[in-house]
Amino acid sequence: MTDLGGSAQSWSLVAFCSVVTLTLLLCVLTGPDRDDLEEFYTGYRTLSPLRNGLAVAGDYISAATVLTIGGVIALCGYDGVVLALSTLLSLLLLMFLLAEPLHNTGRFTMGDALSRRVPGRAVRITACVVTLLSLIPMMIVQLAGVGQLLAFILGFSDGAMQTGCIVGAGVLMISYAALGGMRGTALIQIIKTVMLLGSGLVVAVLVLATFGWHPGTLVDTAAQRSGTGRAFLQYGLQFSDGPHPGLDMISTQVAIVLGGACLPHVTMRMFTAGNARQVRRTMSWAVSSVALFMLVITVIALGATALVGRERITAADPHGSTAYLLGARAVFGSEVSRAESLVFSTVTTAIFLTLLASVAGMTLACANSLAHDVTASRNQGMPALREMTLARVCALIVGLPVVLLAALAQHRSLQPLATLSFCMGASAIAPALVYSLFWRRFSKAGLLGTLIGGSVAVLVLMSGTRLVSGSPASAFPEADLNWFPFTTTALVSVPVGFACGWLGTVLSGRRSARRARERYAGIEQLILAGPPRRRPSWSPDGP
């Protein structure tokens, strides 16, 4: 029932090649045709709220999100549903708390938003380093997943072919970012989101139809075939083998809620809206799209457990990463028609495009930060053509090491890298943004303390988790350095990040606090209400 037949494989291969050709062509056609930084970095802020919202949703729904959440729902039931809700809550946090202030204060990068409050080259360089630390691990995860995905779908197991797929995908991601800029990558994200939602809705409807349109029957069947009984429907199954399953689950949720909302490739989309009203409408579309997809992935993942069973899911991947694909394939039964093969190939192509688009967006965010925050900030008079060329070169500088690391790490557990990205966003970036946008007294020492302290806390604590060593499913199962009792670091590193910012500000002294208040007073209206509207030049009393 879950064997991917020759027809589905052939359709998938044709679809992959077609999508790669089409998206690369569209990226070239829609990319910047002039030496204009606004066009390359923001696409002139001309995207409509609907298209921009789909692009935000596309950046937010990474392949790691699809495959990881689908696997947790399929294997752990209730815990996976809570994880999906936490993912949605993260986007709501961005929508209601940070979206408009970020749009009002930022221009091209996260460094722009932070340096608006605390100017200085040190702030920009630190912001760039944190951007790289938070996105490169996730890029490695996504790119390594390309080889595994194609091997699973197309049925090959040769390591050289998987490495070749990773290299090919890496070339594509660099091309998307360098040639398309913001507008080109946005177009790819829109296509990806539409394909994910469209194909997912079709499969979810078929899953519900298989169980007589009764969600309760679907859930009960999944619980019976999960191998865990009623624990499948209860809290804590995901971390039941750890010393503190309840706290571990809370730590994971904190990392996702705070980290997912603040990752730089997501926040940079706030700079592409034309005004505050468009930001609100953009986020409304993004939240609606993500909410719909979380519902879709829940139905399909539960359908995978109910139709395939836990043993076959874990046999394909111990973490259940293929559950979404297995559920989509199993709903068609043993005999697959041409139409059903076409639907399944659309699902696989959507996942493949998700991998490429997500990595391209992250590559663009890293390249923009390197070019704009590190190099261009040192030379204020740098010509636009030179900065654009530099940004494209930076996409290559970022992309090549990521491709190499993905090829080397493809056969190890990559869950620590994905967790590291979310924890960096929650522990370093989230405190820095909240303090910078809303705390009057926040100083330069506090900002640097938050970014550096939160990052160091995550890196140190992550090395002691059982995701890195100490268990058969860890990245280094042969080692045993497991000294930290939780899977994610957020429960400790997030308070450390906030505390470092507070302590650095307090120790700065009264003079620094006074300067910080004066600086905040000068930009408070901009942060909270945006730039003042221009009054009309005509007067009703005039001629």
C-alpha positions as CSV (number, residue, x, y, z in Angstrom):
1,M,0.0,0.0,0.0
2,T,2.8,2.3,0.6
3,D,5.2,1.2,-2.1
4,L,5.7,4.0,-4.6
5,G,5.0,2.4,-8.0
6,G,6.7,3.1,-11.3
7,S,3.9,5.3,-12.5
8,A,4.1,7.6,-9.5
9,Q,7.9,7.7,-9.7
10,S,7.8,8.6,-13.4
11,W,5.2,11.4,-12.9
12,S,7.2,12.7,-9.9
13,L,10.4,12.9,-11.9
14,V,8.7,14.7,-14.8
15,A,7.1,17.1,-12.3
16,F,10.4,17.8,-10.6
17,C,12.2,18.7,-13.8
18,S,9.3,20.8,-15.0
19,V,9.0,22.8,-11.8
20,V,12.8,23.4,-11.6
21,T,12.8,24.7,-15.2
22,L,9.7,26.8,-14.7
23,T,10.7,28.4,-11.4
24,L,14.2,29.1,-12.6
25,L,12.8,30.8,-15.7
26,L,10.3,32.8,-13.7
27,C,13.0,33.8,-11.2
28,V,15.1,35.2,-14.1
29,L,12.2,37.0,-15.7
30,T,10.9,38.6,-12.4
31,G,14.3,39.4,-10.9
32,P,15.6,42.9,-10.7
33,D,16.5,44.4,-14.2
34,R,18.0,47.6,-12.8
35,D,20.7,48.5,-10.4
36,D,18.2,49.4,-7.7
37,L,18.6,48.2,-4.1
38,E,14.9,48.7,-3.3
39,E,14.0,46.4,-6.1
40,F,16.5,43.7,-5.1
41,Y,15.9,43.8,-1.4
42,T,12.1,44.5,-1.2
43,G,10.8,44.2,-4.7
44,Y,9.7,47.9,-4.5
45,R,7.1,46.9,-1.8
46,T,4.7,46.3,-4.7
47,L,3.4,42.8,-3.8
48,S,-0.3,42.8,-3.0
49,P,-1.3,41.7,0.5
50,L,-2.6,38.4,-0.8
51,R,0.6,37.6,-2.7
52,N,2.8,38.9,0.1
53,G,0.8,36.8,2.7
54,L,1.3,33.7,0.6
55,A,5.0,34.5,0.4
56,V,5.2,34.9,4.2
57,A,3.3,31.6,4.7
58,G,5.8,30.0,2.3
59,D,8.8,31.3,4.2
60,Y,7.2,30.2,7.5
61,I,6.2,26.7,6.3
62,S,9.6,25.1,5.7
63,A,10.2,21.6,4.7
64,A,11.4,20.9,8.2
65,T,8.0,22.1,9.5
66,V,6.1,19.9,7.1
67,L,8.1,16.7,7.6
68,T,8.8,17.2,11.4
69,I,5.3,18.1,12.5
70,G,3.8,15.4,10.2
71,G,6.1,12.9,11.9
72,V,5.3,14.0,15.4
73,I,1.6,13.9,14.8
74,A,1.8,10.4,13.2
75,L,3.9,8.9,16.0
76,C,2.8,10.9,19.0
77,G,-0.7,12.1,18.2
78,Y,-1.8,14.7,20.8
79,D,1.7,16.1,21.2
80,G,2.0,16.6,17.5
81,V,-1.3,18.5,17.4
82,V,-0.1,20.8,20.2
83,L,3.1,21.3,18.1
84,A,1.1,22.4,15.1
85,L,-1.0,24.8,17.3
86,S,2.3,26.2,18.7
87,T,3.5,26.8,15.1
88,L,0.3,28.8,14.4
89,L,0.6,30.7,17.6
90,S,4.1,31.8,16.6
91,L,2.7,33.5,13.5
92,L,0.0,35.1,15.5
93,L,2.6,36.5,17.9
94,L,4.4,38.0,14.9
95,M,1.2,39.4,13.6
96,F,0.0,41.2,16.7
97,L,3.2,42.2,18.4
98,L,6.1,42.6,16.0
99,A,4.9,42.9,12.4
100,E,4.0,46.6,12.2
101,P,6.9,47.9,14.4
102,L,9.3,45.9,12.3
103,H,7.9,47.3,9.1
104,N,8.1,50.8,10.5
105,T,11.7,50.6,11.7
106,G,13.3,48.2,9.2
107,R,14.5,48.7,5.7
108,F,16.2,45.7,4.2
109,T,17.5,43.5,7.1
110,M,17.1,42.7,10.8
111,G,20.3,44.8,11.4
112,D,18.4,47.9,10.0
113,A,15.6,47.4,12.6
114,L,18.0,47.0,15.5
115,S,20.4,49.8,14.5
116,R,17.4,52.2,14.2
117,R,17.2,52.1,17.9
118,V,20.9,51.5,18.7
119,P,23.2,52.8,15.8
120,G,26.6,51.3,15.4
121,R,28.6,49.0,13.3
122,A,29.1,46.6,16.2
123,V,25.3,46.1,16.3
124,R,25.1,45.4,12.6
125,I,28.0,42.9,12.6
126,T,26.5,41.1,15.6
127,A,23.1,41.0,14.0
128,C,24.6,39.5,10.9
129,V,26.5,36.8,12.9
130,V,23.3,35.9,14.7
131,T,21.4,35.8,11.4
132,L,23.9,33.3,10.0
133,L,23.9,31.2,13.2
134,S,20.1,31.0,13.2
135,L,19.6,30.2,9.5
136,I,22.6,28.1,8.3
137,P,21.7,25.1,10.5
138,M,18.2,25.1,9.1
139,M,19.5,25.5,5.5
140,I,21.7,22.4,6.1
141,V,18.7,20.4,7.3
142,Q,16.6,21.4,4.3
143,L,19.3,20.8,1.7
144,A,20.3,17.4,3.2
145,G,16.6,16.5,3.0
146,V,16.6,16.9,-0.8
147,G,18.7,13.8,-1.3
148,Q,16.7,11.8,1.3
149,L,13.4,12.9,-0.3
150,L,14.4,12.0,-3.8
151,A,15.8,8.7,-2.7
152,F,12.6,7.8,-1.0
153,I,10.3,8.9,-3.8
154,L,12.4,7.8,-6.9
155,G,13.6,4.6,-5.2
156,F,17.4,4.8,-5.4
157,S,19.7,4.3,-2.5
158,D,23.1,5.1,-3.9
159,G,24.9,7.7,-1.7
160,A,26.6,9.3,-4.7
161,M,23.2,10.0,-6.3
162,Q,21.9,11.6,-3.0
163,T,25.0,13.8,-2.9
164,G,24.5,14.8,-6.5
165,C,20.9,15.8,-5.7
166,I,22.1,17.9,-2.8
167,V,24.7,19.7,-5.0
168,G,22.1,20.3,-7.7
169,A,19.6,21.7,-5.3
170,G,22.3,23.9,-3.8
171,V,23.1,25.3,-7.3
172,L,19.3,26.1,-7.7
173,M,19.0,27.7,-4.3
174,I,22.0,30.0,-5.0
175,S,20.5,30.9,-8.4
176,Y,17.1,31.7,-7.0
177,A,18.6,34.0,-4.4
178,A,21.2,35.7,-6.6
179,L,19.1,36.1,-9.7
180,G,15.6,36.6,-8.4
181,G,16.2,38.8,-5.3
182,M,13.2,39.4,-3.1
183,R,10.6,39.4,-5.9
184,G,11.9,36.2,-7.5
185,T,12.0,34.3,-4.2
186,A,8.6,35.6,-3.3
187,L,7.2,34.2,-6.5
188,I,8.6,30.8,-5.8
189,Q,7.2,30.9,-2.2
190,I,3.8,31.8,-3.6
191,I,3.8,28.9,-6.1
192,K,5.0,26.5,-3.3
193,T,2.2,27.6,-0.9
194,V,-0.5,27.2,-3.5
195,M,0.8,23.8,-4.5
196,L,1.1,22.7,-0.8
197,L,-2.4,23.9,0.1
198,G,-4.1,22.6,-3.1
199,S,-2.6,19.1,-3.1
200,G,-2.9,18.8,0.7
201,L,-6.6,19.7,0.6
202,V,-7.3,17.1,-2.0
203,V,-5.5,14.4,0.0
204,A,-7.1,15.5,3.3
205,V,-10.5,15.3,1.8
206,L,-9.8,11.7,0.5
207,V,-8.5,10.7,4.0
208,L,-11.7,12.0,5.6
209,A,-13.8,10.2,2.9
210,T,-12.0,7.0,3.6
211,F,-13.2,7.1,7.3
212,G,-16.7,8.1,6.5
213,W,-16.3,11.8,7.1
214,H,-16.0,11.1,10.9
215,P,-12.9,12.7,12.4
216,G,-13.4,10.7,15.6
217,T,-13.2,7.4,13.6
218,L,-9.9,8.6,12.1
219,V,-8.4,9.5,15.4
220,D,-9.5,6.3,17.1
221,T,-8.1,4.2,14.3
222,A,-4.9,6.1,14.4
223,A,-4.6,5.5,18.2
224,Q,-5.3,1.8,17.7
225,R,-2.5,1.4,15.1
226,S,-0.1,3.8,16.8
227,G,1.3,1.0,19.0
228,T,0.9,3.2,22.1
229,G,-2.9,2.9,22.9
230,R,-4.5,5.7,24.8
231,A,-1.2,7.4,25.3
232,F,-1.5,8.5,21.7
233,L,-4.3,10.8,22.8
234,Q,-2.6,12.1,25.9
235,Y,0.0,14.8,26.6
236,G,3.7,13.9,27.0
237,L,4.2,10.9,24.7
238,Q,6.9,12.6,22.5
239,F,9.3,13.0,25.4
240,S,8.2,10.1,27.6
241,D,11.7,8.6,27.5
242,G,13.3,11.7,29.0
243,P,13.7,12.6,32.7
244,H,11.2,15.5,32.5
245,P,8.7,15.0,29.7
246,G,6.3,17.8,30.8
247,L,9.0,20.5,31.0
248,D,10.6,19.2,27.9
249,M,7.4,19.7,26.0
250,I,7.0,23.2,27.4
251,S,10.6,24.1,26.4
252,T,9.9,22.9,22.8
253,Q,6.7,24.9,22.6
254,V,8.6,28.1,23.8
255,A,11.3,27.6,21.2
256,I,8.7,27.2,18.4
257,V,6.4,30.1,19.5
258,L,9.2,32.6,20.0
259,G,11.8,31.3,17.5
260,G,9.5,30.7,14.5
261,A,8.2,34.2,14.7
262,C,11.6,35.9,14.8
263,L,13.8,34.0,12.3
264,P,15.3,36.6,9.9
265,H,14.0,35.1,6.7
266,V,10.5,35.5,8.0
267,T,10.9,39.0,9.6
268,M,12.4,40.4,6.4
269,R,9.1,39.8,4.6
270,M,7.7,42.6,6.9
271,F,9.8,45.1,4.9
272,T,8.2,44.2,1.6
273,A,4.7,45.6,2.5
274,G,3.9,49.1,1.3
275,N,2.3,50.5,4.5
276,A,0.9,49.4,7.9
277,R,-2.5,48.5,6.5
278,Q,-0.9,46.2,4.0
279,V,1.2,44.6,6.8
280,R,-2.0,43.8,8.7
281,R,-3.7,42.4,5.6
282,T,-0.6,40.5,4.6
283,M,-0.4,38.8,8.0
284,S,-4.1,38.0,7.9
285,W,-3.6,36.1,4.7
286,A,-0.4,34.4,6.1
287,V,-2.1,33.3,9.3
288,S,-5.2,32.0,7.4
289,S,-2.9,30.0,5.0
290,V,-0.8,28.5,7.8
291,A,-3.9,27.6,9.9
292,L,-5.4,25.8,6.9
293,F,-2.2,23.9,6.3
294,M,-1.8,22.9,9.9
295,L,-5.3,21.4,9.7
296,V,-4.4,19.6,6.5
297,I,-1.2,18.2,7.8
298,T,-2.9,17.0,11.0
299,V,-5.5,15.0,8.9
300,I,-2.9,13.5,6.6
301,A,-0.5,12.5,9.3
302,L,-3.3,10.9,11.4
303,G,-4.4,9.2,8.1
304,A,-0.9,7.8,7.7
305,T,-0.9,6.2,11.1
306,A,-4.5,4.9,10.6
307,L,-3.8,3.5,7.1
308,V,-0.2,2.4,7.3
309,G,0.6,1.9,11.0
310,R,3.5,2.9,13.2
311,E,5.8,0.1,12.2
312,R,5.9,1.0,8.5
313,I,6.3,4.7,9.3
314,T,9.3,4.2,11.5
315,A,10.7,1.6,9.1
316,A,10.8,4.3,6.5
317,D,12.3,6.9,8.9
318,P,12.7,6.6,12.7
319,H,11.5,10.1,13.2
320,G,8.5,9.7,11.0
321,S,9.6,12.4,8.5
322,T,8.0,10.5,5.6
323,A,4.6,10.2,7.3
324,Y,3.1,13.1,5.2
325,L,4.1,11.3,2.0
326,L,3.1,7.9,3.2
327,G,-0.3,9.2,4.2
328,A,-0.8,10.8,0.8
329,R,0.2,7.6,-1.0
330,A,-1.8,5.2,1.2
331,V,-5.1,6.9,0.8
332,F,-5.2,5.8,-2.9
333,G,-5.0,2.1,-2.1
334,S,-2.9,-0.6,-3.8
335,E,-4.0,0.2,-7.3
336,V,-3.3,3.8,-8.4
337,S,-5.0,5.4,-11.4
338,R,-3.4,7.9,-13.7
339,A,-5.3,10.7,-12.0
340,E,-4.2,9.5,-8.5
341,S,-0.6,9.3,-9.7
342,L,-0.9,12.9,-10.9
343,V,-2.2,14.0,-7.5
344,F,0.5,12.2,-5.6
345,S,3.2,13.6,-7.9
346,T,1.8,17.1,-7.1
347,V,2.2,16.4,-3.4
348,T,5.8,15.2,-3.8
349,T,6.6,18.1,-6.1
350,A,5.2,20.5,-3.5
351,I,7.5,19.1,-0.9
352,F,10.4,19.3,-3.2
353,L,9.7,22.9,-4.1
354,T,9.2,23.6,-0.4
355,L,12.8,22.4,0.2
356,L,14.2,24.6,-2.6
357,A,12.1,27.7,-1.8
358,S,12.8,27.6,1.9
359,V,16.6,27.3,1.4
360,A,16.5,30.1,-1.2
361,G,14.7,32.5,1.1
362,M,17.2,31.8,3.9
363,T,20.1,32.2,1.5
364,L,18.8,35.6,0.5
365,A,18.4,36.7,4.1
366,C,22.0,35.7,4.9
367,A,23.4,37.2,1.7
368,N,21.5,40.5,2.3
369,S,22.8,40.7,5.9
370,L,26.4,40.1,4.8
371,A,26.2,42.6,2.0
372,H,24.2,45.3,3.7
373,D,25.0,45.1,7.4
374,V,28.7,44.1,7.2
375,T,30.1,45.6,4.0
376,A,27.8,48.4,2.9
377,S,27.5,49.9,6.4
378,R,31.2,50.4,6.4
379,N,31.1,52.4,3.2
380,Q,28.0,54.6,3.3
381,G,28.6,55.9,-0.3
382,M,28.8,52.4,-1.9
383,P,27.1,52.5,-5.4
384,A,23.9,50.5,-5.7
385,L,25.4,48.3,-8.5
386,R,28.3,47.3,-6.3
387,E,26.1,46.4,-3.3
388,M,23.8,44.4,-5.5
389,T,26.8,42.5,-7.0
390,L,28.1,42.0,-3.5
391,A,24.8,40.6,-2.3
392,R,24.8,38.1,-5.2
393,V,28.4,37.1,-4.4
394,C,27.4,36.7,-0.8
395,A,24.7,34.2,-1.8
396,L,27.5,32.1,-3.3
397,I,29.7,32.6,-0.3
398,V,26.9,31.4,2.0
399,G,25.6,28.7,-0.3
400,L,28.8,26.7,-1.0
401,P,29.7,25.8,2.6
402,V,26.1,24.9,3.2
403,V,26.1,22.5,0.3
404,L,29.3,20.9,1.5
405,L,28.1,20.6,5.1
406,A,24.7,19.2,3.9
407,A,26.5,16.5,1.8
408,L,28.7,15.6,4.8
409,A,25.8,15.5,7.3
410,Q,23.1,13.8,5.2
411,H,23.5,10.4,6.9
412,R,23.3,11.7,10.5
413,S,20.4,12.9,12.5
414,L,19.7,16.5,11.6
415,Q,17.2,17.3,14.3
416,P,19.7,19.1,16.5
417,L,20.4,21.6,13.7
418,A,16.7,22.4,13.2
419,T,16.2,22.7,17.0
420,L,19.3,25.0,17.1
421,S,17.7,27.4,14.6
422,F,14.5,27.8,16.6
423,C,16.3,28.2,19.9
424,M,18.6,30.9,18.4
425,G,15.5,32.8,17.3
426,A,13.8,32.4,20.6
427,S,16.8,33.1,22.8
428,A,18.8,35.8,21.0
429,I,16.6,37.4,18.3
430,A,13.3,37.6,20.1
431,P,14.6,39.3,23.3
432,A,16.6,41.8,21.1
433,L,13.6,42.7,19.0
434,V,11.2,43.0,22.0
435,Y,13.6,45.1,24.0
436,S,14.6,47.3,21.0
437,L,11.0,48.0,20.0
438,F,9.3,48.5,23.4
439,W,11.9,49.3,26.2
440,R,12.8,52.9,26.5
441,R,15.9,52.4,28.5
442,F,17.4,49.6,26.4
443,S,21.1,50.4,25.6
444,K,23.7,49.3,23.2
445,A,25.4,47.1,25.9
446,G,22.0,45.5,26.6
447,L,21.4,44.8,22.9
448,L,24.9,43.2,22.4
449,G,24.5,41.3,25.6
450,T,21.2,39.9,24.5
451,L,22.4,38.8,21.1
452,I,25.7,37.4,22.3
453,G,24.5,36.0,25.6
454,G,21.4,34.3,24.2
455,S,23.5,32.8,21.3
456,V,26.2,31.5,23.6
457,A,23.7,29.9,26.0
458,V,22.0,28.1,23.1
459,L,25.3,26.8,21.7
460,V,26.6,25.6,25.0
461,L,23.4,24.0,26.2
462,M,22.6,22.3,22.9
463,S,25.9,20.4,23.0
464,G,24.6,18.6,26.1
465,T,21.2,17.5,24.8
466,R,20.3,14.0,23.8
467,L,19.7,15.1,20.3
468,V,23.5,15.5,19.9
469,S,24.7,12.4,21.7
470,G,23.7,9.8,24.2
471,S,20.9,8.0,22.3
472,P,20.7,5.8,19.2
473,A,18.8,8.5,17.3
474,S,21.2,11.3,18.1
475,A,23.6,13.0,15.7
476,F,26.6,11.3,17.4
477,P,25.3,8.0,18.9
478,E,28.8,6.8,19.5
479,A,29.4,9.6,22.0
480,D,27.8,10.3,25.3
481,L,27.9,14.0,26.3
482,N,24.3,14.1,27.5
483,W,24.4,16.4,30.5
484,F,21.4,18.8,29.8
485,P,18.1,17.2,30.8
486,F,15.9,18.7,28.0
487,T,15.7,18.2,24.3
488,T,15.6,21.9,23.5
489,T,17.3,24.8,25.3
490,A,14.6,27.4,25.4
491,L,13.5,26.8,29.0
492,V,16.9,28.0,30.1
493,S,18.3,30.0,27.2
494,V,15.3,32.3,26.6
495,P,15.5,33.6,30.2
496,V,19.3,33.9,29.8
497,G,18.8,36.0,26.7
498,F,16.3,38.4,28.3
499,A,18.5,38.6,31.5
500,C,21.6,39.5,29.5
501,G,19.8,42.3,27.9
502,W,18.4,43.6,31.2
503,L,21.8,43.2,33.0
504,G,23.7,44.9,30.2
505,T,21.3,47.9,30.2
506,V,21.3,48.2,34.0
507,L,25.1,48.1,34.2
508,S,25.4,50.7,31.4
509,G,24.8,53.5,34.0
510,R,22.5,56.5,34.2
511,R,24.1,58.5,31.4
512,S,23.6,55.6,28.9
513,A,20.1,55.1,30.1
514,R,19.3,58.8,29.6
515,R,20.7,58.7,26.0
516,A,18.7,55.6,25.3
517,R,15.5,57.3,26.5
518,E,16.2,60.3,24.4
519,R,16.8,58.2,21.3
520,Y,13.7,56.2,21.9
521,A,11.6,59.4,22.3
522,G,12.8,60.5,18.9
523,I,11.6,57.3,17.2
524,E,8.7,56.2,19.4
525,Q,6.1,57.5,17.0
526,L,7.8,55.8,14.1
527,I,8.0,52.5,16.0
528,L,4.4,52.5,17.2
529,A,2.5,54.4,14.5
530,G,4.8,54.5,11.5
531,P,6.0,57.6,9.5
532,P,3.6,60.5,9.7
533,R,1.2,60.8,6.8
534,R,1.8,63.6,4.3
535,R,-0.9,66.3,4.4
536,P,-2.5,67.1,1.0
537,S,-0.8,70.1,-0.7
538,W,-4.1,71.6,-1.7
539,S,-6.4,73.6,0.6
540,P,-10.2,73.8,0.4
541,D,-9.9,77.6,0.8
542,G,-7.4,77.9,-1.9
543,P,-8.0,78.9,-5.5
